[in-house]
Amino acid sequence: MSDHGHHHHNEEHHHHGGHHHHAPTLTNLNRAFIMGIVLNSAFVLIEVIAGLATNSLALLTDAGHNLADVAALALSLVAFKLTKVKADKYFTYGYSKTTILVTLVNAVVLLIGIGGVGYEAIHRLLKPEPTDGSTVAAVAAIGIVINTLSALLFLRDKDHDMNVKGAYLHMASDAVVSLGVVIAGIIIYYTRLYWLDSVVSLVIMVVILYGTWSLLTDSLRLSLDAVPRNVDVDKVKAGMIKMQGVAGIHHIHIWALSTTTNALTAHIVIDETLTAVDEQALKDKIKHELEHQNIQHATLETERGDLACKTEEC
């Protein structure tokens, strides 16, 4: 693994620059996650106190939702730290896959939270309780600022990693949610339509549900070693087949090692005329091509054209 795995793909991020993804740098992400955790934890406290004081379910729902975000950020931070732990003889891939499992756990926890809040909101809708709209609006306004700041922390790296994207989406949707709560608070203050508090709470849930669903399905797919969404199998195959000396490809497997790193194994039938040196050069060329297709770790087995595979799959 070490020979082409790590140092190669690090180098390659520097050289080709251009259209190539840069891996999210850990220090920046560390800082982003820690700042996000601090900001949101403080806000959860404010919301809980204000929510209890004003008897607002919308604020308490939002607090619960923000608390789930804090947990999500903390889990993601731990997962990123674990990806840096070196592989050993038992965990030959290291702990990279924790990033995928964390995304999955996150999504599941959020869905459970939604269920609980939904029950309470419907209960309250049938029996509205008075709340203080002006306080609700004021606290939610703080939420807009905090969530927008938090979202901006992750803006730069959001397209390089599913976890970071999850964090970014959480924060961005929270900002929208807070805006909704501000508007509801103002309307409640002027109209005394207390049932609006529950309606807003339900709307917040739909927003979370929508965002969480894709995270849930993506992380489930990756847990089952499905081909990651940022890899196009047909394009990968075509790229290999058109290379000089490649006669065929079979047993191709592509899966995610973490939310940022993908792996491939394949059997490649090569021209029987190739020398050992040509064969090595061809492998290196293929691995290089694969890095451009978001596959950082490739293992290739070569077979000579005349002795090629005899099984069904070929």
C-alpha positions as a LaTeX table, in Angstrom:
\begin{tabular}{lrrr}
\hline
Residue & $x$ (\AA) & $y$ (\AA) & $z$ (\AA) \\
\hline
Met1 & 0.00 & 0.00 & 0.00 \\
Ser2 & 2.63 & 2.50 & 1.07 \\
Asp3 & 4.52 & 2.31 & $-2.21$ \\
His4 & 1.91 & 4.01 & $-4.32$ \\
Gly5 & $-0.76$ & 4.74 & $-1.76$ \\
His6 & 0.01 & 7.74 & 0.28 \\
His7 & 3.02 & 9.63 & $-0.86$ \\
His8 & 1.92 & 9.31 & $-4.45$ \\
His9 & $-1.47$ & 10.75 & $-4.03$ \\
Asn10 & $-0.19$ & 13.55 & $-1.84$ \\
Glu11 & 2.35 & 14.54 & $-4.45$ \\
Glu12 & $-0.22$ & 14.39 & $-7.12$ \\
His13 & $-2.39$ & 16.88 & $-5.36$ \\
His14 & 0.42 & 19.40 & $-5.55$ \\
His15 & 1.58 & 18.82 & $-9.09$ \\
His16 & $-1.45$ & 18.81 & $-11.22$ \\
Gly17 & $-3.29$ & 21.54 & $-9.36$ \\
Gly18 & $-5.78$ & 22.70 & $-11.96$ \\
His19 & $-8.94$ & 20.71 & $-12.15$ \\
His20 & $-7.75$ & 18.36 & $-9.45$ \\
His21 & $-9.43$ & 18.15 & $-6.05$ \\
His22 & $-7.25$ & 19.19 & $-3.17$ \\
Ala23 & $-7.68$ & 16.99 & $-0.14$ \\
Pro24 & $-9.20$ & 19.01 & 2.71 \\
Thr25 & $-6.31$ & 20.06 & 4.95 \\
Leu26 & $-6.73$ & 18.77 & 8.43 \\
Thr27 & $-5.72$ & 21.90 & 10.32 \\
Asn28 & $-8.26$ & 24.04 & 8.49 \\
Leu29 & $-10.97$ & 21.46 & 8.96 \\
Asn30 & $-10.00$ & 20.96 & 12.58 \\
Arg31 & $-10.37$ & 24.66 & 13.15 \\
Ala32 & $-13.67$ & 24.75 & 11.26 \\
Phe33 & $-15.12$ & 21.85 & 13.26 \\
Ile34 & $-13.98$ & 23.21 & 16.61 \\
Met35 & $-15.28$ & 26.71 & 15.87 \\
Gly36 & $-18.56$ & 25.20 & 14.69 \\
Ile37 & $-18.85$ & 23.13 & 17.85 \\
Val38 & $-18.17$ & 26.11 & 20.14 \\
Leu39 & $-20.54$ & 28.49 & 18.33 \\
Asn40 & $-23.38$ & 26.01 & 18.15 \\
Ser41 & $-23.02$ & 24.76 & 21.73 \\
Ala42 & $-23.33$ & 28.32 & 22.99 \\
Phe43 & $-26.41$ & 28.84 & 20.83 \\
Val44 & $-28.06$ & 25.62 & 22.05 \\
Leu45 & $-27.81$ & 26.94 & 25.61 \\
Ile46 & $-29.38$ & 30.26 & 24.65 \\
Glu47 & $-32.20$ & 28.50 & 22.80 \\
Val48 & $-32.99$ & 26.04 & 25.58 \\
Ile49 & $-33.19$ & 28.80 & 28.19 \\
Ala50 & $-35.28$ & 31.05 & 25.93 \\
Gly51 & $-37.44$ & 28.15 & 24.74 \\
Leu52 & $-38.32$ & 27.12 & 28.28 \\
Ala53 & $-38.85$ & 30.72 & 29.37 \\
Thr54 & $-41.16$ & 31.53 & 26.45 \\
Asn55 & $-42.75$ & 28.08 & 26.17 \\
Ser56 & $-41.83$ & 27.90 & 22.48 \\
Leu57 & $-41.66$ & 24.50 & 20.83 \\
Ala58 & $-40.13$ & 26.04 & 17.73 \\
Leu59 & $-37.14$ & 27.23 & 19.78 \\
Leu60 & $-36.81$ & 23.96 & 21.65 \\
Thr61 & $-37.03$ & 21.98 & 18.40 \\
Asp62 & $-34.35$ & 24.17 & 16.94 \\
Ala63 & $-32.23$ & 23.72 & 20.07 \\
Gly64 & $-32.54$ & 19.94 & 19.79 \\
His65 & $-31.68$ & 20.17 & 16.14 \\
Asn66 & $-28.64$ & 22.34 & 16.85 \\
Leu67 & $-27.56$ & 19.96 & 19.60 \\
Ala68 & $-27.70$ & 17.13 & 17.05 \\
Asp69 & $-25.49$ & 19.31 & 14.84 \\
Val70 & $-22.95$ & 19.76 & 17.62 \\
Ala71 & $-22.87$ & 15.98 & 18.08 \\
Ala72 & $-22.53$ & 15.56 & 14.31 \\
Leu73 & $-19.62$ & 18.01 & 14.16 \\
Ala74 & $-17.90$ & 16.32 & 17.10 \\
Leu75 & $-18.31$ & 12.88 & 15.50 \\
Ser76 & $-16.99$ & 14.13 & 12.18 \\
Leu77 & $-13.99$ & 15.66 & 13.90 \\
Val78 & $-13.22$ & 12.34 & 15.61 \\
Ala79 & $-13.66$ & 10.51 & 12.32 \\
Phe80 & $-11.20$ & 12.82 & 10.57 \\
Lys81 & $-8.67$ & 12.34 & 13.35 \\
Leu82 & $-9.09$ & 8.57 & 12.97 \\
Thr83 & $-8.39$ & 8.65 & 9.24 \\
Lys84 & $-4.93$ & 9.92 & 10.13 \\
Val85 & $-4.21$ & 6.93 & 12.38 \\
Lys86 & $-1.76$ & 4.62 & 10.61 \\
Ala87 & $-2.93$ & 1.23 & 9.39 \\
Asp88 & $-1.70$ & $-1.75$ & 11.40 \\
Lys89 & $-1.63$ & $-5.50$ & 10.82 \\
Tyr90 & $-5.23$ & $-5.90$ & 12.00 \\
Phe91 & $-6.74$ & $-2.76$ & 10.50 \\
Thr92 & $-4.95$ & $-2.89$ & 7.18 \\
Tyr93 & $-6.96$ & 0.01 & 5.81 \\
Gly94 & $-6.54$ & 2.05 & 8.99 \\
Tyr95 & $-9.72$ & 3.60 & 10.38 \\
Ser96 & $-10.78$ & 5.63 & 7.35 \\
Lys97 & $-14.17$ & 4.01 & 7.13 \\
Thr98 & $-15.19$ & 5.65 & 10.41 \\
Thr99 & $-16.02$ & 8.72 & 8.32 \\
Ile100 & $-18.67$ & 6.72 & 6.48 \\
Leu101 & $-20.06$ & 5.12 & 9.63 \\
Val102 & $-20.23$ & 8.49 & 11.35 \\
Thr103 & $-22.25$ & 9.94 & 8.49 \\
Leu104 & $-24.60$ & 6.98 & 8.79 \\
Val105 & $-24.98$ & 7.27 & 12.57 \\
Asn106 & $-25.54$ & 11.00 & 12.21 \\
Ala107 & $-28.34$ & 10.52 & 9.75 \\
Val108 & $-30.03$ & 7.87 & 11.89 \\
Val109 & $-29.82$ & 10.00 & 15.05 \\
Leu110 & $-31.32$ & 12.97 & 13.24 \\
Leu111 & $-34.20$ & 10.86 & 11.96 \\
Ile112 & $-34.96$ & 9.59 & 15.48 \\
Gly113 & $-34.89$ & 13.18 & 16.74 \\
Ile114 & $-37.33$ & 14.23 & 14.04 \\
Gly115 & $-39.74$ & 11.52 & 15.14 \\
Gly116 & $-39.76$ & 12.76 & 18.73 \\
Val117 & $-40.29$ & 16.39 & 17.78 \\
Gly118 & $-43.00$ & 15.49 & 15.27 \\
Tyr119 & $-44.99$ & 13.75 & 17.97 \\
Glu120 & $-44.76$ & 16.78 & 20.26 \\
Ala121 & $-45.58$ & 19.27 & 17.50 \\
Ile122 & $-48.74$ & 17.44 & 16.44 \\
His123 & $-49.76$ & 17.14 & 20.09 \\
Arg124 & $-49.32$ & 20.91 & 20.50 \\
Leu125 & $-51.05$ & 21.74 & 17.25 \\
Leu126 & $-54.22$ & 20.24 & 18.72 \\
Lys127 & $-53.75$ & 22.15 & 21.98 \\
Pro128 & $-51.80$ & 25.39 & 21.28 \\
Glu129 & $-50.05$ & 27.06 & 24.21 \\
Pro130 & $-49.20$ & 30.78 & 24.39 \\
Thr131 & $-45.61$ & 31.79 & 23.59 \\
Asp132 & $-43.76$ & 35.09 & 23.54 \\
Gly133 & $-43.24$ & 35.86 & 19.87 \\
Ser134 & $-40.77$ & 38.72 & 20.29 \\
Thr135 & $-38.27$ & 36.68 & 22.30 \\
Val136 & $-38.62$ & 33.79 & 19.87 \\
Ala137 & $-37.84$ & 36.12 & 16.95 \\
Ala138 & $-34.87$ & 37.69 & 18.73 \\
Val139 & $-33.26$ & 34.37 & 19.66 \\
Ala140 & $-33.82$ & 32.94 & 16.18 \\
Ala141 & $-32.18$ & 36.06 & 14.70 \\
Ile142 & $-29.02$ & 35.22 & 16.65 \\
Gly143 & $-29.37$ & 31.74 & 15.14 \\
Ile144 & $-29.24$ & 33.11 & 11.61 \\
Val145 & $-25.91$ & 34.79 & 12.36 \\
Ile146 & $-24.39$ & 31.78 & 14.12 \\
Asn147 & $-25.48$ & 29.25 & 11.50 \\
Thr148 & $-24.38$ & 31.42 & 8.59 \\
Leu149 & $-20.94$ & 31.83 & 10.18 \\
Ser150 & $-20.75$ & 28.09 & 10.80 \\
Ala151 & $-21.75$ & 27.27 & 7.22 \\
Leu152 & $-19.06$ & 29.60 & 5.88 \\
Leu153 & $-16.43$ & 27.68 & 7.86 \\
Phe154 & $-17.13$ & 24.59 & 5.74 \\
Leu155 & $-17.78$ & 26.29 & 2.42 \\
Arg156 & $-14.27$ & 25.76 & 1.10 \\
Asp157 & $-13.99$ & 22.01 & 1.61 \\
Lys158 & $-17.60$ & 20.97 & 1.15 \\
Asp159 & $-17.15$ & 19.34 & $-2.27$ \\
His160 & $-14.22$ & 17.18 & $-1.25$ \\
Asp161 & $-15.86$ & 15.15 & 1.46 \\
Met162 & $-19.29$ & 13.83 & 2.37 \\
Asn163 & $-18.85$ & 14.61 & 6.07 \\
Val164 & $-17.89$ & 18.20 & 5.42 \\
Lys165 & $-20.75$ & 18.49 & 2.98 \\
Gly166 & $-23.05$ & 17.13 & 5.68 \\
Ala167 & $-21.78$ & 19.75 & 8.12 \\
Tyr168 & $-22.17$ & 22.49 & 5.54 \\
Leu169 & $-25.73$ & 21.44 & 4.63 \\
His170 & $-26.68$ & 21.24 & 8.30 \\
Met171 & $-25.46$ & 24.74 & 8.99 \\
Ala172 & $-26.95$ & 26.22 & 5.84 \\
Ser173 & $-30.34$ & 24.61 & 6.44 \\
Asp174 & $-30.19$ & 25.78 & 10.07 \\
Ala175 & $-29.79$ & 29.35 & 8.89 \\
Val176 & $-32.90$ & 28.98 & 6.72 \\
Val177 & $-34.75$ & 27.36 & 9.62 \\
Ser178 & $-33.80$ & 30.23 & 11.95 \\
Leu179 & $-35.14$ & 32.69 & 9.40 \\
Gly180 & $-38.45$ & 30.80 & 9.43 \\
Val181 & $-38.56$ & 30.97 & 13.22 \\
Val182 & $-37.89$ & 34.74 & 13.15 \\
Ile183 & $-40.82$ & 35.30 & 10.78 \\
Ala184 & $-43.08$ & 33.04 & 12.86 \\
Gly185 & $-42.07$ & 34.85 & 16.05 \\
Ile186 & $-42.95$ & 38.22 & 14.55 \\
Ile187 & $-46.32$ & 36.95 & 13.28 \\
Ile188 & $-47.11$ & 35.34 & 16.66 \\
Tyr189 & $-46.20$ & 38.57 & 18.43 \\
Tyr190 & $-48.61$ & 40.64 & 16.35 \\
Thr191 & $-51.44$ & 38.14 & 15.74 \\
Arg192 & $-51.34$ & 35.84 & 18.81 \\
Leu193 & $-51.79$ & 32.82 & 16.47 \\
Tyr194 & $-50.03$ & 30.44 & 18.86 \\
Trp195 & $-50.56$ & 27.33 & 16.71 \\
Leu196 & $-47.99$ & 28.78 & 14.31 \\
Asp197 & $-45.28$ & 27.72 & 16.76 \\
Ser198 & $-46.12$ & 24.05 & 16.11 \\
Val199 & $-46.44$ & 24.57 & 12.37 \\
Val200 & $-42.96$ & 26.10 & 12.23 \\
Ser201 & $-41.69$ & 23.18 & 14.27 \\
Leu202 & $-43.15$ & 20.74 & 11.71 \\
Val203 & $-41.72$ & 22.71 & 8.79 \\
Ile204 & $-38.27$ & 22.61 & 10.41 \\
Met205 & $-38.61$ & 18.84 & 10.56 \\
Val206 & $-39.41$ & 18.51 & 6.89 \\
Val207 & $-36.31$ & 20.58 & 6.09 \\
Ile208 & $-34.14$ & 18.31 & 8.24 \\
Leu209 & $-35.74$ & 15.19 & 6.82 \\
Tyr210 & $-35.03$ & 16.31 & 3.30 \\
Gly211 & $-31.36$ & 17.01 & 4.01 \\
Thr212 & $-30.83$ & 13.90 & 6.09 \\
Trp213 & $-32.34$ & 11.50 & 3.59 \\
Ser214 & $-29.59$ & 11.91 & 1.00 \\
Leu215 & $-26.90$ & 11.65 & 3.69 \\
Leu216 & $-28.53$ & 8.46 & 4.94 \\
Thr217 & $-28.76$ & 6.84 & 1.51 \\
Asp218 & $-25.25$ & 7.93 & 0.48 \\
Ser219 & $-23.61$ & 6.64 & 3.64 \\
Leu220 & $-25.61$ & 3.40 & 3.43 \\
Arg221 & $-24.45$ & 2.87 & $-0.13$ \\
Leu222 & $-20.83$ & 3.40 & 0.88 \\
Ser223 & $-21.21$ & 1.09 & 3.89 \\
Leu224 & $-22.25$ & $-1.60$ & 1.42 \\
Asp225 & $-19.14$ & $-0.92$ & $-0.68$ \\
Ala226 & $-21.15$ & 0.50 & $-3.57$ \\
Val227 & $-19.36$ & 2.55 & $-6.20$ \\
Pro228 & $-18.99$ & 6.10 & $-4.81$ \\
Arg229 & $-21.01$ & 8.81 & $-6.56$ \\
Asn230 & $-17.90$ & 10.70 & $-7.66$ \\
Val231 & $-16.68$ & 7.76 & $-9.74$ \\
Asp232 & $-18.09$ & 6.87 & $-13.15$ \\
Val233 & $-17.53$ & 3.13 & $-13.72$ \\
Asp234 & $-18.05$ & 3.24 & $-17.47$ \\
Lys235 & $-15.61$ & 6.11 & $-17.80$ \\
Val236 & $-13.05$ & 4.26 & $-15.68$ \\
Lys237 & $-13.38$ & 1.12 & $-17.81$ \\
Ala238 & $-13.25$ & 3.05 & $-21.07$ \\
Gly239 & $-10.14$ & 4.90 & $-19.89$ \\
Met240 & $-8.34$ & 1.63 & $-19.20$ \\
Ile241 & $-9.49$ & $-0.22$ & $-22.32$ \\
Lys242 & $-8.30$ & 2.47 & $-24.70$ \\
Met243 & $-4.73$ & 2.23 & $-23.41$ \\
Gln244 & $-2.10$ & 0.65 & $-25.64$ \\
Gly245 & $-1.50$ & $-2.96$ & $-24.56$ \\
Val246 & $-4.78$ & $-3.54$ & $-22.67$ \\
Ala247 & $-6.84$ & $-6.34$ & $-24.23$ \\
Gly248 & $-9.63$ & $-6.60$ & $-21.66$ \\
Ile249 & $-10.77$ & $-5.93$ & $-18.09$ \\
His250 & $-12.79$ & $-8.02$ & $-15.66$ \\
His251 & $-13.38$ & $-8.47$ & $-11.91$ \\
Ile252 & $-13.52$ & $-4.72$ & $-11.48$ \\
His253 & $-14.45$ & $-3.51$ & $-7.99$ \\
Ile254 & $-14.63$ & 0.10 & $-6.88$ \\
Trp255 & $-15.49$ & 1.13 & $-3.33$ \\
Ala256 & $-14.91$ & 3.86 & $-0.76$ \\
Leu257 & $-12.19$ & 3.57 & 1.88 \\
Ser258 & $-13.44$ & 6.75 & 3.54 \\
Thr259 & $-15.62$ & 9.71 & 2.61 \\
Thr260 & $-12.63$ & 11.12 & 0.67 \\
Thr261 & $-10.63$ & 8.11 & $-0.59$ \\
Asn262 & $-11.71$ & 5.46 & $-3.10$ \\
Ala263 & $-10.15$ & 2.14 & $-4.02$ \\
Leu264 & $-10.26$ & $-0.15$ & $-7.05$ \\
Thr265 & $-9.21$ & $-3.69$ & $-7.81$ \\
Ala266 & $-9.28$ & $-5.14$ & $-11.32$ \\
His267 & $-7.89$ & $-7.92$ & $-13.48$ \\
Ile268 & $-6.44$ & $-6.60$ & $-16.70$ \\
Val269 & $-5.77$ & $-8.79$ & $-19.71$ \\
Ile270 & $-2.65$ & $-7.48$ & $-21.44$ \\
Asp271 & $-1.01$ & $-8.06$ & $-24.75$ \\
Glu272 & 1.23 & $-11.15$ & $-24.57$ \\
Thr273 & 3.97 & $-9.26$ & $-26.43$ \\
Leu274 & 4.54 & $-6.83$ & $-23.54$ \\
Thr275 & 7.81 & $-7.14$ & $-21.64$ \\
Ala276 & 7.92 & $-6.95$ & $-17.83$ \\
Val277 & 9.12 & $-3.34$ & $-18.09$ \\
Asp278 & 6.25 & $-2.41$ & $-20.44$ \\
Glu279 & 3.82 & $-4.11$ & $-18.11$ \\
Gln280 & 5.04 & $-2.11$ & $-15.11$ \\
Ala281 & 4.91 & 1.11 & $-17.13$ \\
Leu282 & 1.36 & 0.28 & $-18.23$ \\
Lys283 & 0.28 & $-0.32$ & $-14.62$ \\
Asp284 & 1.76 & 2.99 & $-13.52$ \\
Lys285 & 0.04 & 4.76 & $-16.38$ \\
Ile286 & $-3.31$ & 3.19 & $-15.47$ \\
Lys287 & $-2.92$ & 4.13 & $-11.79$ \\
His288 & $-2.11$ & 7.67 & $-12.77$ \\
Glu289 & $-5.18$ & 7.84 & $-15.01$ \\
Leu290 & $-7.32$ & 6.45 & $-12.15$ \\
Glu291 & $-6.21$ & 9.23 & $-9.82$ \\
His292 & $-7.81$ & 11.66 & $-12.23$ \\
Gln293 & $-11.01$ & 9.63 & $-11.91$ \\
Asn294 & $-11.12$ & 9.97 & $-8.08$ \\
Ile295 & $-9.55$ & 6.58 & $-7.37$ \\
Gln296 & $-6.57$ & 7.04 & $-5.07$ \\
His297 & $-5.75$ & 3.42 & $-4.29$ \\
Ala298 & $-5.65$ & 0.87 & $-7.12$ \\
Thr299 & $-4.58$ & $-2.78$ & $-7.10$ \\
Leu300 & $-4.21$ & $-4.31$ & $-10.55$ \\
Glu301 & $-3.69$ & $-7.93$ & $-11.49$ \\
Thr302 & $-2.42$ & $-8.57$ & $-15.00$ \\
Glu303 & $-3.07$ & $-11.64$ & $-17.12$ \\
Arg304 & $-1.48$ & $-12.42$ & $-20.47$ \\
Gly305 & $-3.82$ & $-12.46$ & $-23.46$ \\
Asp306 & $-3.06$ & $-16.09$ & $-24.35$ \\
Leu307 & $-3.50$ & $-17.35$ & $-20.77$ \\
Ala308 & $-6.47$ & $-15.14$ & $-20.03$ \\
Cys309 & $-9.24$ & $-15.85$ & $-17.59$ \\
Lys310 & $-11.44$ & $-18.87$ & $-18.26$ \\
Thr311 & $-14.35$ & $-18.11$ & $-15.93$ \\
Glu312 & $-17.89$ & $-17.00$ & $-16.77$ \\
Glu313 & $-17.27$ & $-13.37$ & $-15.94$ \\
Cys314 & $-14.73$ & $-12.72$ & $-18.67$ \\
\hline
\end{tabular}
